[in-house]
C-alpha cells in the first residue's frame, strides 16, 4: 500500500524521541519549504551516521573507528571504568571534565518487569575487561531510577568478587534522574562523592 510522501515523512518523524505528531507535522512542512540541497544534507547526515558509526568492541560506545578513541587514548586513566546505560551518558560525564578514566556502555538496564535480564545488557563484556587486573575501580553510573538501581545492585554482586573496588555515584542526583539530563555541577559532585557499595 503506497502512502503519500507527506504522511510517510510525518509518520517516520513522529517515531523519534520527543517528537509528537504535531511537531512531526511542523518539521515536515518546514522541510517542504526548505531548498532541496539543504534537506538533502539532513538525509545524507542520517545515512552517513548509520553507515559509519558502529559500537566500539571494547567499551560499546558509538564510534567511527574501532577501538574508539577513548579506549585507544594513552592519556586516559586505564585503572578506572565508569559504567553507564547509554552512549549519551558518556557524553554527559565526559562533558564535566572531571572524569578521565575509561567507560563501559551497557546499552540498557536490568528490568524484570520489561523482561530485560542481565544477559540482555553488556555485563559479560564488562567482566571480561576486568580479567587482566588493570582496572582497580568500577564506578556505577547507571540512572538513579528503579532499573538503574537494580542494575547497580546486580553489578556490585557480580563485580565485587573479582577484586575490584565498586563505587556508586553519590546521592546528589535526585531519584529518577536520567544522567544525560543532569548538569555538569551535579554530575561532578556525584562523581567526586561516589561511595563504595
Ligand atoms: Zn571504546
Boltz pocket constraint, residues with backbone or C-beta under 6 A from the ligand:
constraints:
  - pocket:
      binder: B
      contacts: [[A, 56], [A, 57], [A, 58], [A, 59], [A, 60], [A, 61], [A, 67], [A, 68], [A, 69], [A, 70], [A, 71], [A, 72], [A, 103]]
      max_distance: 6.0
